[in-house]
Amino acid sequence: MATLDVWLKRAVRGLSQESAETVRREIEEHFEAARGEALGSSIDPQQAGAMAMQALGDPRVANRQYRKVLLTKSEAKVLRNSNAELRMICSNGWAKWMILSAPGTLLLLSVMFLAMHQYSLAKGILVVGALMAIFFMPPFMPIYTVSRGRIYRAIKWVVMLGSIVLLFGGDSRNGLWLISCCFFPVLYTEWKRMVIRRKLPIGRWPRQLYL
């Protein structure tokens, strides 16, 4: 069993706790079945164990395969953080009120500064308001189907790219490094969510995977 423990440790490396427990349970059952079959053929117990281990294959190859279909630690962390943020926003009355009112307030301020011919300030406030709207208001909107989620994500990327063009204009390329630094956490989270959507059946999707 010590050899099996080492194999399992390598095979579940980087997987989330739930995924690792699933793999361990299935591999232990497979190992015992293979070992029992070998013992049933009157093979020496030690040799039967070695044959069962050989049937499991390379744990590093198995680990790569598991990572493609099961949640990893980093993906599970993204889900936990997103769930915590969603609960904090939805359960806090003041936070909810501020989030829902802030985009409209900023839009009004943008119009006021535009009327005062403060174009740069109006443009910056408009961008902040638009970004706040697409990131903080969706949890309170009826986005709970695959099609609605796709529509929302398309709008989100259009708003993000439009905000970059609006802020930097013709200098968007020159400010690419700054844009990348600012939006890297968003890009990282979006990439992780995309991977998680492929791994989890729709029936197990938490709320944030639709967003």
Sequence and secondary structure as in RCSB ss.txt:
>XXXX:A:sequence
MATLDVWLKRAVRGLSQESAETVRREIEEHFEAARGEALGSSIDPQQAGAMAMQALGDPRVANRQYRKVLLTKSE
AKVLRNSNAELRMICSNGWAKWMILSAPGTLLLLSVMFLAMHQYSLAKGILVVGALMAIFFMPPFMPIYTVSRGR
IYRAIKWVVMLGSIVLLFGGDSRNGLWLISCCFFPVLYTEWKRMVIRRKLPIGRWPRQLYL
>XXXX:A:secstr
 HHHHHHHHHHTTTB HHHHHHHHHHHHHHHHHHHHHHHHTT  HHHHHHHHHHHH  HHHHHHHHHHHS BHHH
HHHHHHHHHHHHHHHH HHHHHHHHHHHHHHHHHHHHHHHTT HHHHHHHHHHHHHHHHHHSGGGS   SHHHHH
HHHHHHHHHHHHHHHHHHGGGTTTTHHHHHHHHHHHHHHHHHHHHHHHHS GGG  GGGG 
